[in-house]
Amino acid sequence: MWDEASFCTDELIDVTEPFLTQESDFKLSTKKEFDIDAQRQNIPNMRMFLSSAGDIQSKHARKYWDYAKKMVAGDSRYFVMDVPCDIPLKPMVDGEFTKPLLSQTEIDDAMRLNPDKASREYYNKFQADGGASQMIKWAQVRRNEDFILPKMCTTNNGEKFVLSFDPARRMDNSPIAVMEIYEDENKGFCGRVVNCTNLIEIGNKKKIPMKLKNQVQYAQQMVLDYNGNSKDYENIEAFMLDAGAGGQASSIADTFLEDWQSEDGDIHNGFIDKEYELYEDEIRNYPNAWDGLNLISPQKWRTIMCQQLEELIQLDVIKFPKEYNGKSMILLEDGTMHSLTLEEQVALVNIDLMKTQLTSIHKTYSSQTGKTTYALPKEKERRMNDDHFYCLLLLAHHLYEKRREDQLSKSRKNDRDSQSDLDFLSQYLGF
């Protein structure tokens, strides 16, 4: 049996399925009294693929269509059952309706938050490929999902993080995301998306973002949480901030300049982007400010950052947590169960939304301008934002630049080593 078969890789199914090729009633013995005709036959081996709907290109989806056609054709060896949420909403026992397994409110909330995911989870609608113009395919995302638990803070002082923030106040979301940076011996520097949350007013039915002052305080505390007990801000590689941000970024960036006091009473250095044009003349006024703030203009960098993200996803150097099933417990890679905190659940929900937005972005080439644009398709613009995706763009931009600088550094070192070898050889040969 394959549980969550839509999210099993093709390789996993291909490797494990052959174990069922042996006949279940096969028996053999070297004992003289063994009578093969007297042995009871076992129930034939059955392959059970259980899952909510996933990518239409998955092995599970292909088997779904293949087995359904064989069942309709009358082959009794195949059985396909589709159980959308309408059935558990109205369960019956002995012909009488009983208490449902889930509520319509829960389904409606899921449809509002992430309609694509909810359609797969509750209505068994397979996720169709977006065609050639789709920036990132779902198959690429699934390939880069791993058993990653969200991190609300650093767990040791050797971890390195980069944070990204796309602030808003009225009409948009205000997400902040975190990527852990690590080095793989084969792939070089890589990133794990370990947190994403939306800074909205708690208890506000309209889901309005927090006041800007509160957003700044929340972001500052997150930087401390991921820095741990180290000196300001040794474990934070960068704090990426959208310089467009609906006209809010400049006022928020101004607020980050000042030294500030945390909840424990300690005073911490402010943040500054010394290379950003607005603050070139402000450096002398904030000599203690940490030069880890990186203000990014979406008009200038969006296309470049999308191309960078495409390359990084293709290289498999950005990892995401597995898709969240909405439960308070999740199964870890070692087979143990982990009880999720509320903050971890919020992080997984928002990371799933980030992945949905990522796979919803399409690229369009204009022959008139000679440029390629990256945006949501027209049919999704009114029901979906791209702010979580933009936070991912900011994180990916930092990772891309870090990998590029690392490669240049290694190239320069190789050049120096080659020159040193050449100089030594020249001296040895008397040239």
C-alpha positions as CSV (number, residue, x, y, z in Angstrom):
1,M,0.0,0.0,0.0
2,W,1.3,3.5,-0.9
3,D,-0.2,6.2,1.3
4,E,-0.2,9.8,-0.1
5,A,0.7,8.1,-3.4
6,S,0.4,11.4,-5.4
7,F,3.4,12.7,-3.4
8,C,5.6,9.6,-3.8
9,T,8.2,10.0,-6.4
10,D,8.0,7.9,-9.6
11,E,11.3,6.3,-8.5
12,L,9.9,5.2,-5.2
13,I,6.9,3.5,-6.8
14,D,9.1,2.0,-9.5
15,V,11.5,0.5,-7.0
16,T,8.9,-0.9,-4.5
17,E,6.2,-2.1,-6.9
18,P,8.2,-5.1,-8.2
19,F,8.1,-6.7,-4.7
20,L,4.4,-7.5,-5.4
21,T,5.2,-9.5,-8.6
22,Q,5.6,-12.8,-6.7
23,E,2.4,-14.9,-6.5
24,S,1.0,-14.7,-3.0
25,D,0.0,-18.4,-3.0
26,F,3.5,-19.6,-4.0
27,K,4.7,-22.3,-1.6
28,L,7.5,-24.8,-1.9
29,S,9.3,-27.2,0.4
30,T,12.0,-29.9,0.2
31,K,10.1,-32.1,2.8
32,K,8.8,-35.4,1.4
33,E,5.4,-35.0,3.1
34,F,4.8,-31.6,1.4
35,D,1.8,-31.7,-1.0
36,I,1.5,-28.6,-3.1
37,D,-2.0,-29.5,-4.1
38,A,-3.1,-29.6,-0.5
39,Q,-2.0,-26.0,0.3
40,R,-4.6,-23.3,0.9
41,Q,-4.4,-20.5,-1.6
42,N,-3.8,-17.0,-0.2
43,I,-5.6,-13.8,-1.2
44,P,-3.8,-12.4,-4.3
45,N,-1.4,-9.5,-3.8
46,M,-3.1,-6.1,-4.1
47,R,-1.7,-2.8,-4.9
48,M,-3.4,0.0,-3.1
49,F,-2.6,3.6,-4.0
50,L,-4.3,5.9,-1.5
51,S,-4.0,9.7,-1.7
52,S,-5.6,13.0,-2.3
53,A,-5.1,14.4,-5.8
54,G,-1.7,15.7,-6.7
55,D,0.2,16.6,-9.9
56,I,-1.6,15.3,-13.0
57,Q,1.8,14.1,-14.3
58,S,2.5,12.0,-11.2
59,K,2.7,8.2,-11.4
60,H,-0.4,8.0,-9.1
61,A,-2.5,10.1,-11.6
62,R,-1.4,8.0,-14.5
63,K,-2.4,4.8,-12.6
64,Y,-5.7,6.4,-11.6
65,W,-6.7,6.9,-15.2
66,D,-5.3,3.6,-16.4
67,Y,-7.0,1.6,-13.6
68,A,-10.3,3.5,-14.0
69,K,-10.5,2.6,-17.7
70,K,-9.8,-1.1,-17.0
71,M,-12.5,-1.1,-14.3
72,V,-15.0,0.5,-16.6
73,A,-14.1,-2.0,-19.3
74,G,-15.1,-4.8,-16.9
75,D,-11.8,-6.0,-15.6
76,S,-12.6,-7.1,-12.0
77,R,-9.0,-7.0,-10.9
78,Y,-9.2,-3.2,-10.9
79,F,-11.2,-0.9,-8.6
80,V,-11.0,2.9,-8.4
81,M,-12.9,5.0,-5.9
82,D,-13.2,8.8,-5.8
83,V,-14.2,10.2,-2.4
84,P,-14.6,14.0,-2.5
85,C,-15.5,16.0,0.6
86,D,-19.2,15.8,-0.2
87,I,-19.3,12.2,1.2
88,P,-17.6,12.7,4.6
89,L,-19.7,15.9,5.0
90,K,-22.9,13.7,5.1
91,P,-21.9,10.3,6.5
92,M,-24.5,7.6,7.2
93,V,-24.6,4.7,9.6
94,D,-27.3,2.1,9.0
95,G,-29.1,4.4,6.7
96,E,-29.2,7.3,9.2
97,F,-27.1,10.5,8.9
98,T,-24.5,11.0,11.6
99,K,-22.0,13.6,12.7
100,P,-19.7,14.6,9.8
101,L,-15.9,14.0,9.8
102,L,-15.2,17.6,8.9
103,S,-17.1,20.9,8.6
104,Q,-18.0,23.0,5.6
105,T,-16.5,26.0,7.4
106,E,-13.1,24.2,7.4
107,I,-13.4,23.5,3.7
108,D,-14.5,27.1,2.9
109,D,-11.6,28.5,4.9
110,A,-9.1,26.3,3.0
111,M,-10.6,27.3,-0.3
112,R,-10.2,31.0,0.6
113,L,-6.6,30.6,1.8
114,N,-5.2,28.3,-0.9
115,P,-7.9,27.3,-3.5
116,D,-5.6,25.2,-5.7
117,K,-4.4,23.1,-2.8
118,A,-7.9,22.8,-1.3
119,S,-9.3,21.7,-4.6
120,R,-6.8,18.9,-4.7
121,E,-7.3,18.0,-1.0
122,Y,-11.1,18.1,-0.7
123,Y,-12.4,17.7,-4.2
124,N,-9.8,15.4,-5.7
125,K,-9.0,17.8,-8.6
126,F,-5.6,16.9,-10.0
127,Q,-3.2,19.8,-10.5
128,A,-2.9,20.3,-14.2
129,D,0.4,21.4,-15.8
130,G,0.5,25.1,-16.6
131,G,2.0,24.5,-20.1
132,A,5.3,25.6,-21.6
133,S,4.9,29.1,-20.1
134,Q,4.8,27.9,-16.5
135,M,7.9,29.1,-14.7
136,I,8.3,26.2,-12.3
137,K,6.4,22.8,-12.7
138,W,4.9,21.1,-9.7
139,A,7.1,18.1,-10.5
140,Q,10.1,20.3,-9.9
141,V,8.7,21.4,-6.5
142,R,7.9,17.9,-5.5
143,R,11.4,16.8,-6.4
144,N,12.8,19.4,-4.0
145,E,10.5,18.6,-1.0
146,D,12.0,16.9,2.0
147,F,11.3,16.0,5.6
148,I,12.0,19.5,6.8
149,L,10.5,20.7,10.1
150,P,9.9,24.5,10.4
151,K,12.4,26.4,12.6
152,M,11.1,29.2,14.7
153,C,14.6,30.1,15.9
154,T,18.2,28.9,15.6
155,T,19.0,25.6,17.3
156,N,22.8,26.2,17.5
157,N,25.1,29.1,16.9
158,G,26.6,27.5,13.8
159,E,23.4,27.9,11.7
160,K,23.1,30.7,9.1
161,F,19.9,32.3,8.0
162,V,18.6,34.9,5.5
163,L,15.2,36.6,6.0
164,S,13.0,38.3,3.5
165,F,10.1,40.7,4.1
166,D,7.4,42.1,1.7
167,P,5.6,44.6,3.9
168,A,2.1,45.9,3.3
169,R,-0.6,47.7,5.3
170,R,-3.9,47.5,3.5
171,M,-4.8,45.6,0.4
172,D,-2.0,43.0,0.4
173,N,-0.5,40.3,2.6
174,S,2.6,41.1,4.6
175,P,4.7,37.9,4.6
176,I,8.1,37.3,6.1
177,A,10.1,34.2,5.2
178,V,13.2,32.5,6.4
179,M,15.8,30.3,4.6
180,E,18.5,28.4,6.3
181,I,21.8,28.4,4.4
182,Y,24.0,25.3,4.4
183,E,26.8,23.9,2.4
184,D,26.6,20.6,0.5
185,E,29.8,18.9,-0.4
186,N,28.6,18.3,-3.9
187,K,26.3,21.2,-4.7
188,G,27.9,24.0,-2.7
189,F,25.7,26.5,-0.9
190,C,22.0,25.5,-0.7
191,G,18.9,26.7,1.1
192,R,16.1,25.3,3.1
193,V,12.8,27.3,3.5
194,V,12.2,26.8,7.2
195,N,9.6,29.5,8.0
196,C,7.0,31.8,6.5
197,T,4.3,33.8,8.3
198,N,1.9,36.5,7.4
199,L,1.9,39.6,9.7
200,I,-1.8,40.2,10.1
201,E,-3.7,41.6,13.0
202,I,-4.8,38.8,15.3
203,G,-8.5,38.5,15.6
204,N,-9.2,40.8,12.6
205,K,-11.8,39.1,10.4
206,K,-10.7,41.1,7.4
207,K,-7.1,39.8,7.7
208,I,-5.6,43.3,7.6
209,P,-1.8,43.4,8.1
210,M,-0.4,44.6,11.4
211,K,0.3,48.3,12.0
212,L,3.7,49.1,10.5
213,K,5.2,49.7,13.9
214,N,4.2,46.2,15.0
215,Q,5.4,44.7,11.8
216,V,8.9,46.2,12.4
217,Q,8.9,45.0,16.0
218,Y,7.9,41.5,14.9
219,A,10.6,41.4,12.2
220,Q,13.3,42.6,14.6
221,Q,12.4,39.9,17.1
222,M,12.6,37.3,14.3
223,V,16.1,38.4,13.5
224,L,17.1,38.0,17.1
225,D,15.4,34.6,17.3
226,Y,17.4,33.3,14.4
227,N,20.6,35.0,15.5
228,G,20.5,33.1,18.9
229,N,23.0,34.1,21.6
230,S,25.6,35.4,19.1
231,K,26.7,39.0,18.8
232,D,24.5,41.2,16.7
233,Y,24.0,39.8,13.9
234,E,26.5,37.1,13.3
235,N,24.2,34.3,12.3
236,I,22.1,36.4,9.9
237,E,23.6,36.7,6.5
238,A,21.1,39.2,5.2
239,F,17.7,40.8,5.8
240,M,16.1,41.2,2.4
241,L,13.4,43.9,2.1
242,D,11.2,44.7,-0.9
243,A,12.0,48.3,-1.8
244,G,8.6,48.7,-3.7
245,A,6.2,47.2,-1.1
246,G,3.3,49.4,-2.0
247,G,5.1,52.5,-1.0
248,Q,5.7,51.2,2.5
249,A,9.3,50.0,2.3
250,S,11.0,53.4,2.6
251,S,9.2,54.3,5.8
252,I,9.8,50.8,7.2
253,A,13.5,51.0,6.2
254,D,13.7,54.3,8.0
255,T,12.4,52.7,11.2
256,F,15.0,49.9,11.0
257,L,17.8,52.5,11.0
258,E,17.5,53.3,14.7
259,D,19.0,51.3,17.5
260,W,16.2,49.4,19.3
261,Q,15.3,47.7,22.6
262,S,14.2,44.1,22.7
263,E,11.7,42.6,25.1
264,D,14.5,41.6,27.5
265,G,15.7,45.2,27.7
266,D,18.8,44.8,25.7
267,I,19.8,47.5,23.1
268,H,20.5,46.3,19.6
269,N,22.0,47.9,16.5
270,G,19.7,49.1,13.7
271,F,19.7,47.9,10.1
272,I,21.0,49.8,7.1
273,D,21.6,49.2,3.4
274,K,24.8,51.3,2.8
275,E,24.6,50.8,-1.0
276,Y,21.0,51.9,-1.4
277,E,20.8,55.4,-2.8
278,L,18.5,56.8,-0.1
279,Y,21.0,56.0,2.6
280,E,24.3,56.8,1.0
281,D,24.4,60.1,3.0
282,E,22.9,58.6,6.2
283,I,25.8,56.2,7.0
284,R,27.5,58.8,9.2
285,N,24.4,59.3,11.2
286,Y,24.0,55.6,12.0
287,P,27.6,54.4,12.5
288,N,26.5,51.4,14.6
289,A,23.8,50.2,12.1
290,W,24.3,46.6,10.8
291,D,24.9,46.6,7.0
292,G,22.8,43.5,6.5
293,L,19.7,45.2,5.2
294,N,19.3,44.7,1.5
295,L,16.7,46.8,-0.2
296,I,15.6,45.3,-3.6
297,S,13.7,47.2,-6.2
298,P,11.1,44.9,-7.9
299,Q,11.0,47.1,-11.0
300,K,14.7,46.7,-11.5
301,W,15.4,43.2,-10.3
302,R,12.2,41.1,-10.6
303,T,13.0,39.6,-14.1
304,I,16.6,38.8,-13.1
305,M,15.5,37.3,-9.8
306,C,13.0,35.1,-11.5
307,Q,15.7,33.8,-13.9
308,Q,17.9,33.2,-10.9
309,L,15.2,31.3,-9.0
310,E,14.5,29.1,-12.1
311,E,18.2,28.2,-12.3
312,L,18.4,27.3,-8.6
313,I,15.2,25.2,-8.7
314,Q,16.6,23.3,-11.7
315,L,19.9,22.7,-9.8
316,D,17.9,21.3,-6.8
317,V,19.6,23.6,-4.3
318,I,16.4,25.0,-2.7
319,K,14.5,22.6,-0.5
320,F,10.9,22.9,0.9
321,P,9.0,21.0,3.6
322,K,6.7,18.2,2.4
323,E,3.1,19.4,1.7
324,Y,1.2,19.9,4.9
325,N,-1.9,17.8,5.5
326,G,-3.4,20.2,8.0
327,K,-3.0,17.8,11.0
328,S,-1.4,18.6,14.4
329,M,0.9,15.6,14.0
330,I,3.3,14.8,11.1
331,L,5.4,11.7,10.3
332,L,9.1,12.3,10.2
333,E,11.7,10.6,8.0
334,D,12.8,8.3,10.8
335,G,9.2,7.0,11.3
336,T,8.5,9.0,14.5
337,M,5.6,11.4,14.9
338,H,6.1,15.0,15.7
339,S,3.5,17.2,17.4
340,L,3.4,20.5,15.7
341,T,3.1,23.8,17.6
342,L,0.7,26.4,16.3
343,E,3.6,28.5,14.9
344,E,4.9,25.5,13.0
345,Q,1.4,24.8,11.6
346,V,1.2,28.4,10.4
347,A,4.6,28.2,8.8
348,L,3.7,25.0,6.9
349,V,0.5,26.5,5.7
350,N,2.3,29.6,4.4
351,I,5.1,27.7,2.8
352,D,2.5,25.6,0.9
353,L,0.9,28.9,-0.2
354,M,4.4,30.0,-1.3
355,K,4.8,26.9,-3.4
356,T,1.3,27.3,-5.0
357,Q,2.2,30.9,-6.0
358,L,5.5,29.7,-7.3
359,T,3.9,27.2,-9.6
360,S,1.3,29.7,-10.7
361,I,3.8,32.2,-12.2
362,H,4.0,32.2,-16.0
363,K,6.6,33.8,-18.2
364,T,5.6,35.7,-21.3
365,Y,7.9,36.9,-24.1
366,S,7.0,40.1,-25.9
367,S,8.4,40.3,-29.5
368,Q,7.7,44.0,-29.5
369,T,9.8,44.9,-26.4
370,G,12.1,41.8,-26.6
371,K,11.6,41.3,-22.9
372,T,10.3,38.4,-20.8
373,T,7.9,39.1,-18.0
374,Y,7.0,36.9,-15.0
375,A,3.5,37.2,-13.5
376,L,0.3,35.5,-12.5
377,P,-1.9,34.6,-15.5
378,K,-5.0,36.8,-15.9
379,E,-7.4,34.2,-14.6
380,K,-5.5,34.0,-11.2
381,E,-4.7,37.7,-10.7
382,R,-8.0,38.4,-8.9
383,R,-8.0,35.4,-6.6
384,M,-4.3,35.1,-5.8
385,N,-1.4,37.3,-4.6
386,D,2.2,36.7,-5.4
387,D,3.7,38.2,-2.2
388,H,4.8,34.8,-0.7
389,F,6.4,34.1,-4.1
390,Y,8.2,37.4,-4.0
391,C,9.6,36.6,-0.5
392,L,11.0,33.4,-2.1
393,L,12.5,35.5,-4.9
394,L,14.4,37.7,-2.4
395,L,15.7,34.6,-0.5
396,A,16.8,33.0,-3.8
397,H,18.5,36.2,-4.9
398,H,20.7,36.1,-1.8
399,L,21.5,32.4,-2.3
400,Y,22.3,32.9,-6.0
401,E,24.7,35.8,-5.3
402,K,26.4,33.8,-2.5
403,R,26.9,30.8,-4.8
404,R,28.2,33.1,-7.6
405,E,30.7,34.8,-5.2
406,D,31.8,31.4,-3.9
407,Q,32.4,30.2,-7.5
408,L,34.4,33.3,-8.3
409,S,36.4,33.0,-5.2
410,K,37.3,29.4,-6.0
411,S,38.1,30.4,-9.6
412,R,40.5,33.2,-8.3
413,K,42.1,30.7,-5.9
414,N,42.7,28.2,-8.7
415,D,44.2,31.0,-10.9
416,R,46.5,32.0,-8.1
417,D,47.5,28.3,-7.5
418,S,48.1,27.8,-11.2
419,Q,50.2,31.0,-11.3
420,S,52.2,29.9,-8.3
421,D,52.9,26.5,-9.9
422,L,54.0,28.2,-13.1
423,D,56.3,30.6,-11.2
424,F,57.9,27.7,-9.4
425,L,58.3,25.7,-12.6
426,S,59.9,28.8,-14.2
427,Q,62.4,29.2,-11.4
428,Y,63.2,25.5,-11.3
429,L,63.9,25.4,-15.0
430,G,65.8,28.7,-14.9
431,F,63.4,30.7,-17.2
